[in-house]
Amino acid sequence: MDSDSESGEIAAREVEELYPAVLMLEATAILHAPPYGADAIARLREANARLLAADDAVAGARADDLFHERLVENCGNPDLLAVVRPMREQLMAYERRYFSTAERREGSAAQHAEIIDTLEAGEHERAAALLRENFTTALPGQSAGPPGEQQA
């Protein structure tokens, strides 16, 4: 880790390297997970409700992290979970910056709701595709910089 990461910041380059890896791991977890039962769906909805209720960036980032943790927790692959957890932790400084606006928290929660509904319908492949949209929305250069600094 570089000194920026140690001080709570994360370089855009690191985010651009980590996001695709985390996406690939989480999508794999979804694709290979058993059907999401009522309890798993309820836990995802509860985590997403926390994101909607979050009133600051820190609470938003924590709620988003909880959603993604619950999304993959029952994949049956402890090795995958052991790899993805520290990668998500590395992204937290960036996530806190990303979730600095209510608009971003609400947008991500809407995407999560669609993922949950899709998983409830048993459509794992579609849910993995929706997860990709959720991740790419937050990539630097898309809409993730501080407000007013978004790139086209």
Secondary structure, DSSP 8 states (H G I E B T S, - for coil): --HHHHTT---HHHHHHHHHHHHHHHHHHHHHS----HHHHHHHHHHHHHHHH--SHHHHHHHHHHHHHHHHTTSS-HHHHHHHHHHHHHHHHHHHHHTTSHHHHHHHHHHHHHHHHHHHTT-HHHHHHHHHHHHHHTSTTTT-SSTT----
